[in-house]
């Protein structure tokens, strides 16, 4: 779908989701952030946290390491980031690739202490079992529904979730979130 930009009495077809403003050669794109690099990186890192937590199965330390390595790569490739029409999607792809690379590295390494780790449940056993049941249910969900639920659980609003998920209308996002909650409750045998 092409966006129409208006320059005086005529209209021009521009890049998808872009609108040309009165100044020549300037466009404001729906997904492009026209801000200083530092502010853009802060905004991106906040929005990537839920996705990183999803990938690392709620391990906050690993998620923070993953975001840090992603930000380092974004800084090294700042020209590509600035030129991107969808910087959040670009950052999300780098984060996912970092996660896959780290997973492959860890898979090759064998931990000597790994065989001597005691399994302990902190907190009540019921809460731990319910948490594991929820994680098993989430594995059956598609990636979009899992991201929506994780971001809602972390306190993000629908606008922030919409930027991470991608091209989806706000109404469709709310419907997907409601259906994901219902499906999770049904999977866990709870009433919503």
ZADO-1210 file (C-alpha; in nm, 4 decimals, padded with zeros to 6 digits):
<atoms>
<atom x="00.0000" y="00.0000" z="00.0000" code="UNK" pos="1"/>
<atom x="00.1465" y="00.3343" z="-00.1012" code="UNK" pos="2"/>
<atom x="00.0949" y="00.6538" z="00.0929" code="UNK" pos="3"/>
<atom x="-00.0057" y="00.9737" z="-00.0774" code="UNK" pos="4"/>
<atom x="00.1838" y="01.2869" z="00.0075" code="UNK" pos="5"/>
<atom x="00.0593" y="01.6336" z="-00.0667" code="UNK" pos="6"/>
<atom x="00.2816" y="01.9063" z="-00.2064" code="UNK" pos="7"/>
<atom x="00.0732" y="02.2059" z="-00.2875" code="UNK" pos="8"/>
<atom x="-00.2113" y="02.1322" z="-00.5284" code="UNK" pos="9"/>
<atom x="-00.0701" y="01.7967" z="-00.6477" code="UNK" pos="10"/>
<atom x="-00.0188" y="01.4690" z="-00.4692" code="UNK" pos="11"/>
<atom x="00.2780" y="01.2366" z="-00.4976" code="UNK" pos="12"/>
<atom x="00.3009" y="00.8665" z="-00.4273" code="UNK" pos="13"/>
<atom x="00.5682" y="00.8172" z="-00.1655" code="UNK" pos="14"/>
<atom x="00.7120" y="00.5314" z="00.0257" code="UNK" pos="15"/>
<atom x="00.4719" y="00.3226" z="00.2324" code="UNK" pos="16"/>
<atom x="00.3409" y="00.4983" z="00.5450" code="UNK" pos="17"/>
<atom x="00.5254" y="00.8247" z="00.4679" code="UNK" pos="18"/>
<atom x="00.3880" y="01.1743" z="00.4396" code="UNK" pos="19"/>
<atom x="00.5829" y="01.4546" z="00.2807" code="UNK" pos="20"/>
<atom x="00.5669" y="01.7783" z="00.4790" code="UNK" pos="21"/>
<atom x="00.6005" y="02.1377" z="00.3581" code="UNK" pos="22"/>
<atom x="00.9799" y="02.1378" z="00.3706" code="UNK" pos="23"/>
<atom x="01.1383" y="01.9929" z="00.0563" code="UNK" pos="24"/>
<atom x="01.2978" y="01.6479" z="00.0847" code="UNK" pos="25"/>
<atom x="01.1554" y="01.5832" z="00.4319" code="UNK" pos="26"/>
<atom x="00.9165" y="01.3031" z="00.5112" code="UNK" pos="27"/>
<atom x="00.7587" y="01.1847" z="00.8308" code="UNK" pos="28"/>
<atom x="00.7109" y="00.8097" z="00.8264" code="UNK" pos="29"/>
<atom x="00.4805" y="00.6207" z="01.0569" code="UNK" pos="30"/>
<atom x="00.7505" y="00.3844" z="01.1793" code="UNK" pos="31"/>
<atom x="01.0552" y="00.6085" z="01.1439" code="UNK" pos="32"/>
<atom x="01.1739" y="00.7937" z="01.4468" code="UNK" pos="33"/>
<atom x="01.3158" y="01.1351" z="01.3572" code="UNK" pos="34"/>
<atom x="01.5115" y="01.1932" z="01.6753" code="UNK" pos="35"/>
<atom x="01.8727" y="01.1959" z="01.7912" code="UNK" pos="36"/>
<atom x="02.0438" y="00.8566" z="01.7952" code="UNK" pos="37"/>
<atom x="02.0722" y="00.8488" z="02.1752" code="UNK" pos="38"/>
<atom x="01.6973" y="00.9075" z="02.2224" code="UNK" pos="39"/>
<atom x="01.6163" y="00.6537" z="01.9521" code="UNK" pos="40"/>
<atom x="01.8324" y="00.3887" z="02.1209" code="UNK" pos="41"/>
<atom x="01.6729" y="00.4554" z="02.4609" code="UNK" pos="42"/>
<atom x="01.3270" y="00.4228" z="02.3081" code="UNK" pos="43"/>
<atom x="01.4195" y="00.1027" z="02.1250" code="UNK" pos="44"/>
<atom x="01.5860" y="-00.0574" z="02.4288" code="UNK" pos="45"/>
<atom x="01.2748" y="-00.0042" z="02.6442" code="UNK" pos="46"/>
<atom x="01.0531" y="-00.1622" z="02.3822" code="UNK" pos="47"/>
<atom x="01.2866" y="-00.4572" z="02.3228" code="UNK" pos="48"/>
<atom x="01.2850" y="-00.5649" z="02.6891" code="UNK" pos="49"/>
<atom x="00.9618" y="-00.7645" z="02.6667" code="UNK" pos="50"/>
<atom x="01.0723" y="-00.9383" z="02.3489" code="UNK" pos="51"/>
<atom x="01.4094" y="-01.0208" z="02.5073" code="UNK" pos="52"/>
<atom x="01.2320" y="-01.1546" z="02.8182" code="UNK" pos="53"/>
<atom x="01.0146" y="-01.3711" z="02.5942" code="UNK" pos="54"/>
<atom x="01.3163" y="-01.5130" z="02.4121" code="UNK" pos="55"/>
<atom x="01.5140" y="-01.5787" z="02.7308" code="UNK" pos="56"/>
<atom x="01.2129" y="-01.7299" z="02.9089" code="UNK" pos="57"/>
<atom x="01.1922" y="-01.4502" z="03.1698" code="UNK" pos="58"/>
<atom x="01.5609" y="-01.4504" z="03.2621" code="UNK" pos="59"/>
<atom x="01.6153" y="-01.0808" z="03.3265" code="UNK" pos="60"/>
<atom x="01.9970" y="-01.0966" z="03.3334" code="UNK" pos="61"/>
<atom x="02.0128" y="-01.2749" z="02.9981" code="UNK" pos="62"/>
<atom x="01.7548" y="-01.0347" z="02.8532" code="UNK" pos="63"/>
<atom x="01.9611" y="-00.7335" z="02.9618" code="UNK" pos="64"/>
<atom x="02.2772" y="-00.8872" z="02.8124" code="UNK" pos="65"/>
<atom x="02.0893" y="-00.9516" z="02.4900" code="UNK" pos="66"/>
<atom x="01.9643" y="-00.5925" z="02.4730" code="UNK" pos="67"/>
<atom x="02.3127" y="-00.4590" z="02.5478" code="UNK" pos="68"/>
<atom x="02.4692" y="-00.6562" z="02.2623" code="UNK" pos="69"/>
<atom x="02.1850" y="-00.5434" z="02.0344" code="UNK" pos="70"/>
<atom x="02.2410" y="-00.1775" z="02.1222" code="UNK" pos="71"/>
<atom x="02.6152" y="-00.2207" z="02.0554" code="UNK" pos="72"/>
<atom x="02.5397" y="-00.3546" z="01.7080" code="UNK" pos="73"/>
<atom x="02.2893" y="-00.0759" z="01.6452" code="UNK" pos="74"/>
<atom x="02.5540" y="00.1822" z="01.7371" code="UNK" pos="75"/>
<atom x="02.8046" y="00.0165" z="01.5008" code="UNK" pos="76"/>
<atom x="02.5395" y="00.0197" z="01.2252" code="UNK" pos="77"/>
<atom x="02.3904" y="00.3592" z="01.3078" code="UNK" pos="78"/>
<atom x="02.3711" y="00.4686" z="00.9434" code="UNK" pos="79"/>
<atom x="02.1600" y="00.1660" z="00.8539" code="UNK" pos="80"/>
<atom x="01.9414" y="00.2268" z="01.1592" code="UNK" pos="81"/>
<atom x="01.8856" y="00.5925" z="01.0704" code="UNK" pos="82"/>
<atom x="01.8077" y="00.5038" z="00.7076" code="UNK" pos="83"/>
<atom x="01.5609" y="00.2322" z="00.8060" code="UNK" pos="84"/>
<atom x="01.1909" y="00.3066" z="00.7657" code="UNK" pos="85"/>
<atom x="01.1185" y="00.0638" z="01.0484" code="UNK" pos="86"/>
<atom x="01.3957" y="00.0972" z="01.3067" code="UNK" pos="87"/>
<atom x="01.2057" y="-00.1098" z="01.5628" code="UNK" pos="88"/>
<atom x="01.1754" y="-00.4019" z="01.3219" code="UNK" pos="89"/>
<atom x="01.5449" y="-00.3669" z="01.2346" code="UNK" pos="90"/>
<atom x="01.6408" y="-00.3694" z="01.6039" code="UNK" pos="91"/>
<atom x="01.4083" y="-00.6625" z="01.6728" code="UNK" pos="92"/>
<atom x="01.5735" y="-00.8638" z="01.3950" code="UNK" pos="93"/>
<atom x="01.9207" y="-00.7915" z="01.5353" code="UNK" pos="94"/>
<atom x="01.8037" y="-00.8938" z="01.8840" code="UNK" pos="95"/>
<atom x="01.6606" y="-01.2195" z="01.7528" code="UNK" pos="96"/>
<atom x="01.9782" y="-01.2968" z="01.5568" code="UNK" pos="97"/>
<atom x="02.1882" y="-01.2255" z="01.8690" code="UNK" pos="98"/>
<atom x="01.9699" y="-01.4637" z="02.0672" code="UNK" pos="99"/>
<atom x="02.0107" y="-01.7369" z="01.8052" code="UNK" pos="100"/>
<atom x="02.3889" y="-01.6844" z="01.7933" code="UNK" pos="101"/>
<atom x="02.4127" y="-01.7030" z="02.1739" code="UNK" pos="102"/>
<atom x="02.1965" y="-02.0145" z="02.1825" code="UNK" pos="103"/>
<atom x="02.4201" y="-02.1869" z="01.9288" code="UNK" pos="104"/>
<atom x="02.7332" y="-02.0926" z="02.1263" code="UNK" pos="105"/>
<atom x="02.5870" y="-02.2238" z="02.4527" code="UNK" pos="106"/>
<atom x="02.4730" y="-02.5433" z="02.2851" code="UNK" pos="107"/>
<atom x="02.8327" y="-02.6220" z="02.1873" code="UNK" pos="108"/>
<atom x="02.9674" y="-02.5590" z="02.5390" code="UNK" pos="109"/>
<atom x="02.9400" y="-02.8260" z="02.8068" code="UNK" pos="110"/>
<atom x="02.9210" y="-02.7040" z="03.1641" code="UNK" pos="111"/>
<atom x="03.1150" y="-02.9077" z="03.4193" code="UNK" pos="112"/>
<atom x="02.9035" y="-02.7744" z="03.7051" code="UNK" pos="113"/>
<atom x="02.5843" y="-02.8464" z="03.5138" code="UNK" pos="114"/>
<atom x="02.5640" y="-03.1988" z="03.6515" code="UNK" pos="115"/>
<atom x="02.5919" y="-03.0883" z="04.0155" code="UNK" pos="116"/>
<atom x="02.3189" y="-02.8198" z="04.0216" code="UNK" pos="117"/>
<atom x="02.0493" y="-02.8825" z="04.2769" code="UNK" pos="118"/>
<atom x="01.6941" y="-02.8117" z="04.1711" code="UNK" pos="119"/>
<atom x="01.5201" y="-02.5849" z="04.4175" code="UNK" pos="120"/>
<atom x="01.1915" y="-02.4034" z="04.4076" code="UNK" pos="121"/>
<atom x="01.1974" y="-02.0587" z="04.5587" code="UNK" pos="122"/>
<atom x="00.8604" y="-01.9514" z="04.6908" code="UNK" pos="123"/>
<atom x="00.5591" y="-02.1740" z="04.7113" code="UNK" pos="124"/>
<atom x="00.5447" y="-02.4909" z="04.5088" code="UNK" pos="125"/>
<atom x="00.1937" y="-02.4099" z="04.3794" code="UNK" pos="126"/>
<atom x="00.3078" y="-02.0793" z="04.2322" code="UNK" pos="127"/>
<atom x="00.6043" y="-02.2501" z="04.0710" code="UNK" pos="128"/>
<atom x="00.3859" y="-02.5205" z="03.9179" code="UNK" pos="129"/>
<atom x="00.1383" y="-02.2599" z="03.7914" code="UNK" pos="130"/>
<atom x="00.4231" y="-02.0594" z="03.6392" code="UNK" pos="131"/>
<atom x="00.5611" y="-02.3665" z="03.4575" code="UNK" pos="132"/>
<atom x="00.2104" y="-02.4531" z="03.3387" code="UNK" pos="133"/>
<atom x="00.1742" y="-02.1000" z="03.2007" code="UNK" pos="134"/>
<atom x="00.5111" y="-02.1262" z="03.0209" code="UNK" pos="135"/>
<atom x="00.4043" y="-02.4557" z="02.8635" code="UNK" pos="136"/>
<atom x="00.0803" y="-02.2975" z="02.7460" code="UNK" pos="137"/>
<atom x="00.2690" y="-01.9994" z="02.6016" code="UNK" pos="138"/>
<atom x="00.4886" y="-02.2322" z="02.3960" code="UNK" pos="139"/>
<atom x="00.1773" y="-02.3349" z="02.2003" code="UNK" pos="140"/>
<atom x="00.0940" y="-01.9709" z="02.1176" code="UNK" pos="141"/>
<atom x="00.2247" y="-01.7961" z="01.8109" code="UNK" pos="142"/>
<atom x="00.5021" y="-01.5394" z="01.8574" code="UNK" pos="143"/>
<atom x="00.2752" y="-01.2350" z="01.8230" code="UNK" pos="144"/>
<atom x="00.0310" y="-01.3489" z="02.0933" code="UNK" pos="145"/>
<atom x="00.3193" y="-01.4352" z="02.3286" code="UNK" pos="146"/>
<atom x="00.4795" y="-01.0944" z="02.2782" code="UNK" pos="147"/>
<atom x="00.1468" y="-00.9187" z="02.3392" code="UNK" pos="148"/>
<atom x="00.0882" y="-01.1088" z="02.6644" code="UNK" pos="149"/>
<atom x="00.4456" y="-01.0577" z="02.7873" code="UNK" pos="150"/>
<atom x="00.4369" y="-00.6849" z="02.7142" code="UNK" pos="151"/>
<atom x="00.0984" y="-00.6449" z="02.8838" code="UNK" pos="152"/>
<atom x="00.2344" y="-00.8311" z="03.1865" code="UNK" pos="153"/>
<atom x="00.5340" y="-00.5942" z="03.1982" code="UNK" pos="154"/>
<atom x="00.2998" y="-00.2915" z="03.2014" code="UNK" pos="155"/>
<atom x="00.3392" y="-00.1647" z="02.8449" code="UNK" pos="156"/>
<atom x="00.0482" y="00.0191" z="02.6844" code="UNK" pos="157"/>
<atom x="-00.1120" y="-00.0790" z="02.3558" code="UNK" pos="158"/>
<atom x="00.0698" y="00.1918" z="02.1585" code="UNK" pos="159"/>
<atom x="00.4092" y="00.0546" z="02.2622" code="UNK" pos="160"/>
<atom x="00.2963" y="-00.3002" z="02.1871" code="UNK" pos="161"/>
<atom x="00.1723" y="-00.1892" z="01.8440" code="UNK" pos="162"/>
<atom x="00.5174" y="-00.0498" z="01.7597" code="UNK" pos="163"/>
<atom x="00.6886" y="-00.3777" z="01.8547" code="UNK" pos="164"/>
<atom x="00.4372" y="-00.6104" z="01.6905" code="UNK" pos="165"/>
<atom x="00.4367" y="-00.4181" z="01.3634" code="UNK" pos="166"/>
<atom x="00.1681" y="-00.3251" z="01.1147" code="UNK" pos="167"/>
<atom x="-00.1511" y="-00.4002" z="01.3059" code="UNK" pos="168"/>
<atom x="-00.4436" y="-00.1743" z="01.3802" code="UNK" pos="169"/>
<atom x="-00.5173" y="-00.0776" z="01.7394" code="UNK" pos="170"/>
<atom x="-00.8574" y="-00.2483" z="01.7264" code="UNK" pos="171"/>
<atom x="-00.7028" y="-00.5686" z="01.5920" code="UNK" pos="172"/>
<atom x="-00.4332" y="-00.5542" z="01.8599" code="UNK" pos="173"/>
<atom x="-00.6930" y="-00.5254" z="02.1367" code="UNK" pos="174"/>
<atom x="-00.8899" y="-00.8185" z="01.9914" code="UNK" pos="175"/>
<atom x="-00.5719" y="-01.0302" z="01.9674" code="UNK" pos="176"/>
<atom x="-00.4797" y="-00.9415" z="02.3272" code="UNK" pos="177"/>
<atom x="-00.8251" y="-01.0362" z="02.4555" code="UNK" pos="178"/>
<atom x="-00.8245" y="-01.3653" z="02.2630" code="UNK" pos="179"/>
<atom x="-00.4736" y="-01.4461" z="02.3845" code="UNK" pos="180"/>
<atom x="-00.5826" y="-01.3880" z="02.7476" code="UNK" pos="181"/>
<atom x="-00.8863" y="-01.6120" z="02.7008" code="UNK" pos="182"/>
<atom x="-00.6790" y="-01.8853" z="02.5324" code="UNK" pos="183"/>
<atom x="-00.4195" y="-01.8716" z="02.8112" code="UNK" pos="184"/>
<atom x="-00.6888" y="-01.8953" z="03.0795" code="UNK" pos="185"/>
<atom x="-00.8527" y="-02.1886" z="02.8995" code="UNK" pos="186"/>
<atom x="-00.5199" y="-02.3661" z="02.8566" code="UNK" pos="187"/>
<atom x="-00.4492" y="-02.3303" z="03.2284" code="UNK" pos="188"/>
<atom x="-00.8025" y="-02.4339" z="03.3259" code="UNK" pos="189"/>
<atom x="-00.8882" y="-02.0962" z="03.4770" code="UNK" pos="190"/>
<atom x="-01.1865" y="-01.8687" z="03.4290" code="UNK" pos="191"/>
<atom x="-01.1244" y="-01.5197" z="03.3019" code="UNK" pos="192"/>
</atoms>
